[in-house]
Amino acid sequence: MAKKHRVRARSRRAVEASRRASAARPAAPEREQPSRPAATSRTTRYGSRTGTSRAVGAPSQGLERAAAWERGYVTKDFRRMAIVVVIALALLVVAGLVLNVFEH
């Protein structure tokens, strides 16, 4: 039998209270735009990072196992996609031949 996790229920705010709390927001004061954009010092979150990789030394056995599993999965996935593409192309060729036979 499954073990029940005892968790306290979170209290919910009334619908009116939540609507009132998020309804009015003060407008931000407009500032005069500078003539040139200011340089940002922080890096972008998903930007490309230059330089060498941070990993040093031989990879661990767990990492090697995970990489091997991932390579196998990707290889199988590409094989499945190739089979689907070949079947679709074969069906298109057969359909074209059948239509040509019935047309004449």
Rosetta constraint file for C-alpha pairs under 8 A:
AtomPair CA 13 CA 17 HARMONIC 6.39 0.50
AtomPair CA 13 CA 18 HARMONIC 6.41 0.50
AtomPair CA 14 CA 18 HARMONIC 6.37 0.50
AtomPair CA 15 CA 19 HARMONIC 6.19 0.50
AtomPair CA 16 CA 20 HARMONIC 6.06 0.50
AtomPair CA 17 CA 21 HARMONIC 6.08 0.50
AtomPair CA 18 CA 22 HARMONIC 6.35 0.50
AtomPair CA 19 CA 23 HARMONIC 5.77 0.50
AtomPair CA 20 CA 24 HARMONIC 7.41 0.50
AtomPair CA 43 CA 47 HARMONIC 7.50 0.50
AtomPair CA 59 CA 63 HARMONIC 6.25 0.50
AtomPair CA 59 CA 64 HARMONIC 6.56 0.50
AtomPair CA 60 CA 64 HARMONIC 6.25 0.50
AtomPair CA 61 CA 65 HARMONIC 6.12 0.50
AtomPair CA 62 CA 66 HARMONIC 6.16 0.50
AtomPair CA 63 CA 67 HARMONIC 6.07 0.50
AtomPair CA 64 CA 68 HARMONIC 6.11 0.50
AtomPair CA 65 CA 69 HARMONIC 6.14 0.50
AtomPair CA 66 CA 70 HARMONIC 6.11 0.50
AtomPair CA 67 CA 71 HARMONIC 6.12 0.50
AtomPair CA 68 CA 72 HARMONIC 6.19 0.50
AtomPair CA 69 CA 73 HARMONIC 6.17 0.50
AtomPair CA 70 CA 74 HARMONIC 6.14 0.50
AtomPair CA 71 CA 75 HARMONIC 6.08 0.50
AtomPair CA 72 CA 76 HARMONIC 6.15 0.50
AtomPair CA 73 CA 77 HARMONIC 6.04 0.50
AtomPair CA 74 CA 78 HARMONIC 6.14 0.50
AtomPair CA 75 CA 79 HARMONIC 6.19 0.50
AtomPair CA 76 CA 80 HARMONIC 6.20 0.50
AtomPair CA 77 CA 81 HARMONIC 6.28 0.50
AtomPair CA 78 CA 82 HARMONIC 6.10 0.50
AtomPair CA 79 CA 83 HARMONIC 6.25 0.50
AtomPair CA 80 CA 84 HARMONIC 6.33 0.50
AtomPair CA 81 CA 85 HARMONIC 6.24 0.50
AtomPair CA 82 CA 86 HARMONIC 6.17 0.50
AtomPair CA 83 CA 87 HARMONIC 6.17 0.50
AtomPair CA 84 CA 88 HARMONIC 6.13 0.50
AtomPair CA 85 CA 89 HARMONIC 6.17 0.50
AtomPair CA 86 CA 90 HARMONIC 6.11 0.50
AtomPair CA 87 CA 91 HARMONIC 6.14 0.50
AtomPair CA 88 CA 92 HARMONIC 6.26 0.50
AtomPair CA 89 CA 93 HARMONIC 6.29 0.50
AtomPair CA 90 CA 94 HARMONIC 6.16 0.50
AtomPair CA 91 CA 95 HARMONIC 5.94 0.50
AtomPair CA 92 CA 96 HARMONIC 6.12 0.50
AtomPair CA 93 CA 97 HARMONIC 6.26 0.50
AtomPair CA 94 CA 98 HARMONIC 6.12 0.50
AtomPair CA 95 CA 99 HARMONIC 6.12 0.50
AtomPair CA 96 CA 100 HARMONIC 6.20 0.50
AtomPair CA 97 CA 101 HARMONIC 6.25 0.50
AtomPair CA 98 CA 102 HARMONIC 6.34 0.50
AtomPair CA 99 CA 103 HARMONIC 5.99 0.50
AtomPair CA 100 CA 104 HARMONIC 6.58 0.50
